[in-house]
Amino acid sequence: MHRPFEELMGVSRRVVALLLLTLGVVTSSHASQDGLWLNPFDGQAKTVGNNCTVLPDYWPKSSLDVWFPPYDSEKAEMMRYRFQSGVNLGSWFVTEKWMAPSLFQCVHEGEKGELAILHGYGNTSQGIQSARALLEKHWDTWITVDDFDKMRYQYNINSVRIPIGYWNLPGAQFTKDTPFEAWSDVYKNSWKYVRRAIEMAADRDMGVLLDLHAAYGSQNGQENSGYNGFRVEFFWPENQKRTKEALVWIANDLKDVTNLVGIELLNEPWNEPGLGGWFESTAKAIHDIGGNAAQLPVYYSHPATPQNSSSAKNKPTFTAYDTHQYYTFVDRNAPVSDILDKVQGSVHEKLVALQKATGDRLVVGEWSCALDPGSLSGNAKEHAKQRLEFCQRQIESYRNASSAMYFWSYKYEDCKFWGGWCFDDMYRKYIGSYDGYGLSLSESKQVFTQMSMFPTPMNAIMVPPWSSSHSKAQGFKDGFDIAKKLATTHPISRLGFKGEFIRIMWGRRSKHNAGLDLDDYSQGFEDGALDVSQAEPGKAVNKEALS
C-alpha cells in the first residue's frame, strides 16, 4: 500500500533536517538557540488549541541522568540544622502567570494557574506535544547552573525552597482522575528535572526544602496551587489520602539524598478542621518509611493555628513550622513608618513567641521586599532608602526570631517591574549592602581563620561523669563543637534549629551517660555554641558556664 504524499513529505523533511544537522548547516547541537528543534521547511507557524503555536519536541541542554553520592549522615545533619539563609525558586515547576507571563500567551481569558497553559494548548496529540515542549524548555532554562553559582557564591545562599505540584511526579497514576489527567504525558520528564535541580544544589553544598505547593483538589483554590476558579477540594478524604501518598512517595524516592533538608507538606492551605491532624499523620507516614527517612525534617505550613504550632514541639522526629510574612497584601498602602514599626514591633514579638512555642523550629518560608506604591513617600531617592530599611529590618527580625528564612522569589521575567519580589534585583540594590543575609565571603574567611584557632575547651572534656556539672559541661562541649564545625565548613553557617539539635544530641548522650540532665545540658550547649560572627582570636572561653 502506498503512503500518502503528505506522509512521504513528512519523512523526507525529517531526513533532510538530520542531514543538515550532520553537515553542520544547523548549529547549536541539535537545537536552535532557544533550545527548540529546528525545521527549515516550516515556512509558517501552525497553531493548535487557543491559537497556540505548534512546537516540536524539546531536547534539554544537559543530561537528565542524575547521580547522588552515597548518603552522608553527618553532612545531612549539618545542612538540616544550620540556619537556612534561603530563597524560593518560584514559578519553576508550579508556574504562575504574574511571574512568567510568556508561558501564558495563548491561555483562555480569566485563567491563570498552570492548568491554564494546558487548556490553552488543548488535549490533541499536537497540543500535548507542544505544551510539553514549552514546559520542558522552561524547566531546563528558568533556573540554570549559572543561577546556582550566583546564589551560592555571590549571594551566600545555603538553601533553596523548591515548590512542586503533584503533577510533577512520574507516572500517569499521579494525575489519574485529576484535572491534569489528559496531559499526563506533558509531565513524563518533569520529575527528572526536579531531581536534577536537587543535584545542582547538592553540587554546591546547598540544601533543598522541597515544598508541595499544589495538592490534590487544591488546598487553597489559588493560582499558586496550579489552578483557580475551582472549589477547594483538598479536604475531601480521597484528596487528602492521595496527597499523603504522594508525599510518602517523594520521601521514599529522596530519603538517601544528603542535601534534602526537608519536605514541606502543604503551601498556604485553608485553615479547616482536621488540618493539624492531617499534618501529624502524614509526618508519621513519612517517618515510618524508616531508614534515612526516619529523621527526615517535615515542615508544617501556614496558617498559624495553635494546633499546628503545638504539634511541632516535643515530637520524637524533626518537624518544623512555616509561616509567611508579607506586608503588601495586609497593609495596603500603609505608610512605611507604620510598617517598620510592625516589623520590629508586634510582628517580631509574634514571631519570637512562635519560635518559643515550636521549640526553635519556626521558619519564615516566604517574605519579600515588596511595598505598595502608596506606602512610599518623597522622591525616588527617598523611596530607595525606605525600601532598603524595610528589607534590612525584616532580615534582622527573621535572623533572630526564626531558624530559616526563604525570600520569595529568586527571579521573575521582568525583575525591574517586580523588583520587591525579585531577590536577584533586591540583593544587588539593597540586601547586599546590608551584608546580613548570609555571612559574606570576607567574613567567612575571617571566621574560618579565627575558629580554627580555637581548641575544644579541655575543662569541658575533663569534668568527670559523677560531677554535678557534668551535664552542663557535656552540653558546653557539644555546643562549642557544632559552632566550630559550622564556622569552618563552607558555606559558613550558624546553628538554626537549636532546640531540636539540643534534644537530638542530649538523646544520644543520655544513652551512654546515664543521669544527664536536659536542662543543664541545654544551658551548657547554649553557652558553648558561640555565635561565629562574634568569634575573636584569643577570646576567653566562658568558663563560668561550667560552674
C-alpha positions in Angstrom: 0.0 0.0 0.0 1.5 3.4 -1.0 1.9 6.1 1.6 0.0 9.4 1.2 2.1 12.2 -0.4 1.9 14.3 2.8 3.3 11.4 4.9 6.2 10.9 2.5 6.9 14.6 2.6 7.0 14.4 6.4 9.5 11.6 6.3 11.6 13.5 3.8 11.7 16.6 5.9 12.9 14.7 8.9 15.6 13.0 6.8 16.8 16.3 5.3 16.8 18.0 8.7 19.0 15.2 10.1 21.3 15.6 7.1 21.6 19.3 7.7 22.4 18.7 11.3 25.1 16.2 10.4 26.6 18.5 7.9 26.7 21.4 10.3 24.2 23.5 8.4 22.1 23.7 11.6 24.2 24.7 14.6 23.9 24.5 18.4 24.0 20.7 18.6 20.5 19.5 17.6 18.7 22.6 18.9 18.3 26.2 18.0 19.5 29.0 20.3 16.2 28.8 22.1 16.5 25.1 22.5 13.7 24.0 20.2 14.1 21.6 17.3 14.8 23.4 14.0 12.7 22.6 11.0 13.9 24.5 7.9 10.8 23.5 5.9 8.3 25.2 8.2 7.6 28.4 6.4 4.7 29.4 8.5 3.9 28.5 12.1 0.9 26.2 12.7 -1.4 26.7 15.6 -3.4 24.4 17.9 -5.9 24.9 20.7 -6.5 28.6 21.6 -4.2 29.8 18.7 -1.1 28.3 20.3 1.9 27.8 18.1 2.7 24.1 17.4 6.1 23.2 18.9 8.2 20.2 18.2 9.8 18.1 20.9 12.3 19.8 23.2 15.7 18.4 24.0 17.4 19.5 27.3 20.7 21.3 27.1 22.3 18.9 29.7 21.6 15.4 30.7 18.7 14.5 32.9 20.5 11.5 34.3 21.2 12.3 37.9 23.6 10.7 40.3 23.7 11.5 44.0 26.7 10.5 46.2 26.1 8.0 49.0 24.2 9.4 51.9 26.4 11.2 54.4 24.6 11.3 57.7 27.0 13.8 59.3 26.8 16.2 56.4 23.0 15.8 56.2 22.7 16.7 59.8 24.8 19.8 59.4 22.8 21.0 56.5 19.4 20.4 58.2 20.2 22.1 61.5 22.1 25.1 60.3 20.3 28.4 59.8 18.8 28.4 56.4 19.6 31.6 54.6 17.4 30.7 51.6 15.5 31.8 48.6 12.4 30.3 46.8 12.7 29.1 43.2 9.2 30.1 42.4 7.4 29.5 39.1 9.8 26.8 38.1 7.7 23.6 38.5 4.5 25.4 39.6 4.1 28.2 37.1 2.4 31.5 37.9 1.2 33.9 35.3 2.4 37.1 37.0 5.9 35.6 37.4 6.3 34.1 33.9 3.7 35.7 31.6 5.4 34.4 28.4 4.2 30.9 29.2 0.6 32.1 29.3 0.4 33.8 25.9 -2.4 31.6 24.5 -4.4 30.8 27.6 -8.2 31.4 27.7 -9.2 34.6 29.3 -9.6 34.6 33.0 -7.4 31.5 33.6 -4.0 31.9 35.5 -2.7 28.7 37.0 -0.6 26.1 35.3 -3.7 24.2 34.2 -4.5 27.3 32.0 -1.4 26.5 29.9 -2.7 23.0 29.2 -6.2 24.2 28.5 -4.8 26.7 26.0 -3.0 24.1 24.0 -5.8 21.6 24.2 -5.5 17.8 24.6 -4.9 16.8 21.0 -1.6 15.0 20.3 -0.1 18.2 18.8 -1.4 20.2 21.7 0.1 17.8 24.3 3.4 17.7 22.4 3.5 21.5 22.2 2.7 22.0 25.9 5.3 19.5 26.9 7.9 21.3 24.7 7.0 24.7 26.2 7.3 23.5 29.8 10.4 21.3 29.3 12.2 24.3 27.9 11.0 26.3 30.9 12.2 23.6 33.3 15.5 23.5 31.5 16.2 27.2 31.4 14.3 29.1 34.1 17.0 28.3 36.7 20.4 27.2 35.5 23.8 26.1 36.9 24.8 29.8 36.5 22.0 30.8 38.7 23.0 28.3 41.3 26.6 29.6 41.2 25.3 33.1 41.7 23.1 32.1 44.6 25.8 30.2 46.3 29.0 32.2 45.6 27.7 35.8 45.2 24.6 35.9 47.4 25.7 33.4 50.2 22.5 31.4 49.9 22.8 28.0 51.6 19.4 26.6 50.9 16.6 26.8 48.3 12.9 26.1 48.7 11.5 24.5 45.5 7.7 24.5 45.0 6.3 21.5 43.1 2.9 20.1 42.2 1.6 16.6 42.4 1.5 16.5 38.6 5.4 16.8 38.6 5.6 13.2 39.9 6.4 10.5 37.4 3.8 8.1 36.1 0.2 8.6 35.0 -1.1 7.3 38.3 -0.3 10.6 39.9 -2.6 12.6 37.6 -5.3 10.0 37.1 -8.8 11.3 37.9 -7.5 14.9 38.3 -7.8 17.9 36.0 -4.3 17.1 34.7 -5.1 13.6 33.6 -5.5 14.4 29.9 -2.0 16.0 30.0 -0.1 13.4 32.0 2.3 12.9 29.0 3.3 16.6 29.3 4.9 15.8 32.6 6.6 12.5 31.7 10.1 14.0 32.3 9.2 16.6 35.0 10.5 14.6 38.0 13.8 14.2 36.2 14.1 17.9 36.1 13.2 18.2 39.8 15.9 15.7 40.7 18.4 17.5 38.5 17.6 20.7 40.4 18.3 19.0 43.7 21.6 17.7 42.2 22.6 21.2 41.1 22.1 22.4 44.7 24.0 19.4 46.1 27.0 20.1 43.9 27.3 23.5 45.7 26.5 22.2 49.2 23.2 23.9 49.2 20.2 22.4 51.0 16.8 21.8 49.3 13.5 22.2 51.0 11.0 20.5 48.7 7.6 22.2 49.0 4.4 20.6 47.9 2.9 23.8 46.6 -0.1 22.2 44.9 -2.0 19.3 46.5 -4.8 17.1 45.1 -8.0 19.1 44.9 -6.2 22.4 45.6 -5.6 23.3 49.2 -6.5 27.0 48.6 -8.1 27.4 45.1 -5.4 29.8 44.1 -3.2 30.2 41.1 -0.2 29.1 43.2 -1.9 25.6 43.6 -2.0 25.0 39.8 -5.4 26.4 39.0 -8.1 28.7 40.3 -11.8 29.1 39.7 -12.3 25.7 41.2 -13.6 24.8 44.6 -11.1 23.9 47.4 -11.4 20.1 47.4 -8.3 19.1 49.2 -10.2 18.5 52.4 -12.2 15.7 50.7 -10.9 12.4 52.2 -9.8 11.0 48.9 -7.7 14.0 48.1 -6.1 14.1 51.5 -5.3 10.4 51.1 -3.7 10.9 47.7 -1.7 13.9 48.8 -0.3 11.9 51.7 0.6 9.0 49.4 2.3 11.4 47.0 4.4 12.9 49.9 5.3 9.4 51.1 6.4 8.5 47.6 8.6 11.7 47.4 10.2 10.9 50.8 10.9 7.3 49.8 12.5 8.4 46.5 14.7 11.1 48.0 15.3 9.7 51.5 19.0 8.9 50.7 19.7 12.4 49.2 22.1 14.1 51.6 21.1 17.7 50.8 17.4 17.3 51.2 16.9 19.4 54.3 13.1 18.8 54.5 9.8 18.3 52.8 7.0 20.8 53.3 3.7 19.1 53.4 1.5 21.9 52.0 1.7 25.5 51.0 -0.7 28.0 52.4 -3.7 25.7 52.9 -7.1 26.9 54.1 -7.4 26.6 57.8 -10.1 23.9 58.0 -10.8 21.5 60.9 -8.6 18.5 60.9 -5.6 20.2 59.2 -3.3 19.7 62.2 -4.3 16.0 62.4 -3.5 15.5 58.7 -0.1 17.1 59.2 0.7 14.8 62.1 -0.5 11.6 60.3 1.4 12.5 57.1 4.6 13.3 59.0 4.3 9.9 60.8 3.7 8.1 57.5 6.9 9.6 56.1 9.0 8.8 59.2 7.6 5.3 59.3 9.3 4.6 56.0 12.4 4.1 58.2 16.0 4.2 57.2 17.2 7.7 56.3 13.6 8.9 56.2 13.1 8.2 59.9 14.7 11.6 60.8 13.8 13.5 57.6 12.7 17.0 58.6 9.0 17.6 57.8 7.7 21.2 57.6 4.2 22.1 58.6 2.8 25.2 57.0 0.8 28.4 57.2 -1.8 29.3 58.5 -0.7 29.7 62.1 -3.1 27.7 64.2 -2.4 26.6 67.8 -2.8 23.0 66.9 -0.2 23.3 64.2 2.4 25.0 66.3 1.9 22.8 69.4 2.2 19.7 67.3 5.6 20.8 66.1 7.1 20.8 69.6 8.4 17.9 71.7 7.9 15.3 69.0 10.3 12.3 68.6 11.0 13.3 65.0 12.0 16.6 63.4 9.1 18.8 62.4 9.3 22.5 61.6 6.7 25.2 61.2 6.5 27.6 58.3 4.9 31.0 58.4 4.8 33.6 55.6 5.3 37.3 56.1 4.0 39.8 53.6 3.1 43.5 54.0 1.8 44.5 50.6 -1.3 42.3 51.0 -2.4 43.0 54.6 -1.1 46.6 54.9 -2.4 48.0 51.6 -0.7 51.4 51.1 0.1 51.8 54.8 2.9 54.4 55.5 6.3 52.8 55.6 6.9 54.2 59.1 3.9 52.2 60.3 5.1 49.0 58.5 8.6 49.4 60.0 7.1 49.7 63.5 5.2 46.4 62.9 8.3 44.6 61.5 10.4 45.3 64.6 7.5 45.5 67.0 4.3 43.5 67.1 5.2 41.1 64.2 8.6 40.5 65.6 7.1 39.7 69.0 4.7 37.3 67.4 7.5 35.5 65.7 9.5 35.3 68.9 6.5 33.8 70.6 6.0 31.3 67.8 9.7 30.4 67.8 9.4 29.6 71.5 6.2 27.7 71.1 7.6 25.5 68.4 10.9 24.8 70.2 13.1 26.8 67.9 11.5 25.3 64.8 10.0 28.4 63.2 10.6 29.0 59.5 9.8 32.1 57.5 9.2 30.3 54.3 8.2 33.3 52.3 8.9 37.0 52.6 9.7 39.8 50.3 10.8 43.5 50.0 7.6 44.3 48.2 5.7 47.5 49.2 2.7 49.1 47.7 3.4 52.4 45.8 1.1 54.2 48.2 3.3 53.2 51.2 6.3 55.1 49.8 6.7 58.8 50.3 9.0 61.5 48.9 11.2 61.3 45.8 12.9 58.3 44.2 16.0 58.6 46.4 13.8 58.5 49.5 11.9 55.5 48.1 15.2 53.6 47.8 16.1 54.5 51.3 12.7 53.3 52.6 12.9 50.0 50.8 16.4 49.5 52.0 15.4 49.9 55.6 12.3 47.7 55.0 14.5 44.9 53.7 17.1 45.2 56.4 14.7 45.3 59.3 13.0 42.2 58.0 16.2 40.3 57.7 17.3 41.4 61.2 14.0 40.2 62.6 13.9 36.8 60.8 17.5 36.0 61.6 16.9 36.5 65.3 13.3 35.1 65.6 13.4 32.1 63.3 15.6 29.2 62.3 15.3 29.7 58.5 14.2 32.3 56.0 13.4 32.0 52.3 12.9 35.1 50.2 10.1 35.0 47.5 11.4 34.7 44.9 14.7 34.3 43.2 13.6 35.7 39.8 10.8 36.9 37.5 10.7 37.5 33.8 10.8 41.3 34.5 12.7 41.9 37.7 12.6 45.7 37.2 8.8 45.6 37.3 8.6 43.1 40.1 11.7 44.4 42.0 10.4 44.0 45.5 9.7 40.3 44.8 12.9 39.6 42.9 15.9 38.5 45.1 18.2 38.8 42.1 17.3 42.5 41.9 16.9 43.2 45.7 20.3 41.7 46.6 22.1 44.0 44.1 20.2 47.1 45.3 19.6 46.6 49.0 20.3 43.3 50.6 23.9 43.1 49.6 24.8 46.4 51.1 23.4 45.3 54.4 25.5 42.1 54.2 23.3 40.4 56.8 21.6 37.7 54.7 24.4 35.2 54.8 27.9 35.7 56.0 29.9 37.4 53.3 32.9 35.8 51.8 35.3 38.1 53.6 33.6 37.3 56.9 33.7 33.6 56.0 37.5 33.7 55.6 37.9 35.7 58.8 35.7 33.4 60.9 37.3 30.3 59.4 40.7 31.5 60.4 39.5 32.6 63.9 37.5 29.5 64.7 40.3 27.1 63.5 42.4 28.6 66.3 40.0 27.6 69.0 40.7 24.2 70.5 37.9 22.3 72.2 37.8 23.6 75.9 39.7 21.0 77.9 37.8 21.9 81.1 34.6 20.8 79.3 36.1 17.4 78.5 37.7 16.6 81.8 34.7 17.1 84.1 34.0 13.6 85.5 30.6 11.9 84.9 29.8 11.9 88.6 30.3 15.7 88.9 27.2 17.8 89.4 28.3 19.9 86.5 28.8 17.0 84.1 25.6 17.6 82.2 26.4 21.3 81.7 30.0 20.5 80.7 28.9 17.9 78.1 26.4 20.4 76.7 29.1 23.1 76.5 31.5 20.8 74.6 28.8 19.7 72.1 27.6 23.3 71.6 31.2 24.5 71.1 32.0 21.7 68.7 28.9 22.3 66.4 29.6 26.0 66.3 33.2 25.4 65.3 32.2 22.9 62.7 29.6 25.2 61.2 32.1 28.0 61.2 34.8 26.0 59.4 32.5 24.4 56.8 31.7 26.1 53.5 29.2 27.7 53.1 29.9 29.1 56.6 26.7 29.0 58.7 25.5 29.1 62.3 23.1 26.8 64.1 19.5 27.4 63.3 17.2 24.7 64.7 19.0 24.9 68.1 16.3 23.5 70.3 15.8 20.5 68.0 19.5 19.8 67.7 20.0 20.1 71.5 17.2 17.5 72.0 18.8 15.1 69.5 22.3 15.5 70.9 21.0 15.1 74.5 19.2 11.9 73.5 22.3 10.4 72.0 24.5 11.4 75.0 22.0 10.1 77.6 22.1 6.6 76.1 25.8 6.5 77.1 25.9 8.9 80.0 23.1 7.9 82.5 21.8 10.8 84.5 22.4 13.6 82.0 20.0 16.4 82.9 18.3 18.0 79.9 18.0 21.5 81.4 21.7 21.6 82.5 22.8 20.1 79.2 20.8 22.7 77.3 22.2 25.6 79.3 25.7 24.3 78.7 25.0 23.9 75.0 23.7 27.4 74.7 26.9 28.8 76.3 29.2 26.6 74.2 27.5 27.4 70.9 29.5 30.6 70.3 28.0 33.0 67.7 30.6 32.6 65.0 30.1 36.2 63.9 31.4 37.3 67.3 34.4 35.0 67.4 37.7 36.7 68.0 41.2 35.2 68.2 42.3 34.7 71.8 38.8 35.4 73.2 38.4 33.7 76.5 36.1 30.7 76.7 33.2 31.2 79.1 34.5 29.1 82.0 31.7 30.3 84.2 29.3 28.3 82.1 30.8 25.1 83.5 30.4 26.0 87.2 
